[in-house]
Amino acid sequence: MNLDYIALALLIFVALVIFYGVIVIHDIPYEIAKKRNHPHQDAIHHAGWVSLFTLHVLWPFLWIWATLWQHDRGWGMSTLEHNQESIQEELNALKKRVQELEKQPSSTPPSQDDLAPKKGEI
């Protein structure tokens, strides 16, 4: 009779340890994201809970998602900042050119015939 109670207590203990272990394991991507100051750490945490209820189908993708972000490099693209700066410079130059063109007076305003589509264009 005493062995039955010991076996029951051991069974409950093992079930609780496994249950707690699964919850701790599903939270690993969130802890990685929190440590790396990931901008989507809340989404990773919620997706971890969704993954818990879908038998950890999403869990490997969450791990990858959490580890891709690095605070100093972003998503790992070191040339991204340089490219953004050059694109911003080009955009500013184009905006300046458009403003200059808008300031120039046009010789004649376009007529309605010029704005209407031609026969072959429709």
N, C-alpha and C positions, 0 to 999 in steps of 0.2 A: 504494500500500500504506500509506503514512504517513497519507494522508487517511482511510483506513478506521479507523485507530486514533484519529485526532483526532475523527472523527464518533462513534465508540463512546464515547470519553471525554466528549464533549459530551452525548451522549444519557444517559449515566449521571449526569452532573452535573445535568442538567435534571430527570431523574426524582427524584433525591435532594432537590433544591430544592422541587419540587412536593410530595413526600411530607412533608418537614419543614414546608412552608407550611401544608398541610392540618392537621397536628397542632397547629401554633401557632394557627391560626384557630379550631380547635374548643375551644381552651382560653381564649378571650377571655371568655366568660361567667363562668368560674371566677375569672379575674383581677379582673373587675368585682366579683364577690361578695366576694372576699378584701379588696379595697380598701374596700368599704363595710361590712365586718365583718358580713356576712350570716349569719343563724343556720343557714342550710341550705347553706353553701358546700361541704361535703363531698358532699352529694347532688347539687348542681349539677355538681361535678367528675366524679362517677361517671356522671351522666347525659350529660355531654359525651363520655365514652368510648363509651357506648352509642350516642350519636348519630353518633360517628365510624364505627361499624360498621354503622349503618343509613343511611349516605349523608347525614348531617346533617339528617335529617328533624326531629329534636327541637331542633336548634340555635336556630332563631328563638324558640321557647318558652323555652329556657334563657336567652337574652339578655333577654327580657322579665322572667322570673322573677328574674334577678340584678339588674336595674335597678329593680325595684319597691321593694325594701327600701332604706330610708334610716335610718341609725343614730339620728338625732334624732327622726324621725317614724314609725318602724316601716314599716308598709305604705302610708303616705301618708294615713292617716286621722287628721287632727289632733284631732278631737273624741273619739277613741276613749278616751283617758285620762279625760276628763271623764265620759263615759258609764259607764265602768267604776266610777268613784268613786261616782256616783249609784246605780248598781245595787248596789254593795257596801253603801252606807248603807241602802238599802231592804231588802236581805237581812238585815242586822243588826237592823233594826227588827222585821222579821217573826219572826226567831229569838227576840228578846226577848219579843214578844207570845205566841209559842207557849209559851215557858217560863213566862210568867205564867199562861196558861190551864191549863197542866199542874199548876201549884201550887194552883190553886183546887180545893177539894173539890167533887165532884159531889154533887147532892142524893140521887139514887138511882142505883145501878149499872144499866146496861142488862141486860135479861133476854134469854134465848135467843130469845124470840119477837120482840123488837125487832131482833135481829141477823139473823134468818132472812129470806131474800127472800120477798116477798109473791107471791101467785099470778100476778098480771099482769106482774110484773117479769121473769120468766124467759123 
